[in-house]
Amino acid sequence: MNLVIDIGNTYFKLAVFSKGDVFGFQHDKNKNFESSIVKTLKSYSKIKKTIVSNVSEINHELLLKNYKIDFLNVSNELNLPFENLYETPKTLGSDRIALISSAVFHHPSRNSLIIDAGTCLTIDLINEKNQYCGGMISPGINLRYQSLNKMTSNLPLVGKSGEYSFPSKSTVGCIHSGVIGGIVNEINGFIDEVKGNNKKINIILTGGDANFLSKPLKIPIFADPIFILKGLNNILALNS
């Protein structure tokens, strides 16, 4: 059995894999990570290997060293299923490495655009030669709402809403239009740009806000809540 862990900036995901089957999937805030690990390892005593993608400040190595489990940290130095054309490969986040790997495992030799809508919005492009071509990073939905409130004197902090229109006739409405409408148009703009060069493109949408954004985006997409975990499990197998 493999314990597969993805720790993001705000939330973590973990699951146990055994011969292709998935058990004990959890998705929670990072503050609950330690208790979830303890519970999982007690529930699945046959776990032998662990792979971790961690972009947070959580010290997972300190926690896992108390258990007799071999664990692997995701990095660009591992055997990966794609050729990395990034000019600064050491700075490519472990979460993006896992997502790119998952795209190659599930859609080999295809042009794929991976949209990860979490704390940050990242969009990454893998081509039909299984080469990683690069991508983009910008603030995610909640960061956009929070920055408008924290970096200004009078704008309120409002919760995300799928109901937005342009032009809007209220300040709250303008915020929703700017944040949600802005991020939707941003994603669609990059999709259109890539489609201009690659007529056949596989669109993958994942991350905490994937379901929320799938409706306003109105595009054919492939969405899977454990897409990144599947990629990590495949990386683990590739490096065993």
Buried (B, 14 or more C-beta within 10 A) or exposed (E): BBBBBBBBBBBBBBBBBEEEEBEBEBBEEBEEBBEBBEEBBEEBEEBEBBBBBBBBEBEBEEBBEEEEBEBBBBEBEBEBBBEBBBEEEEEBBBBBBBBBBBBBBBBEEBBBBBBBBBBBBBBBBBBBEBBBBBBEEBBBBBBBBEEBBEEEEEBEEBEBBEEBEEEBEEEEBBBBBBBBBBBBEBBBEBBEEBBEEBEEBBBBBBBBBBEBBBEBBEEEBBBBBBBBBBBBBBBBEEEE
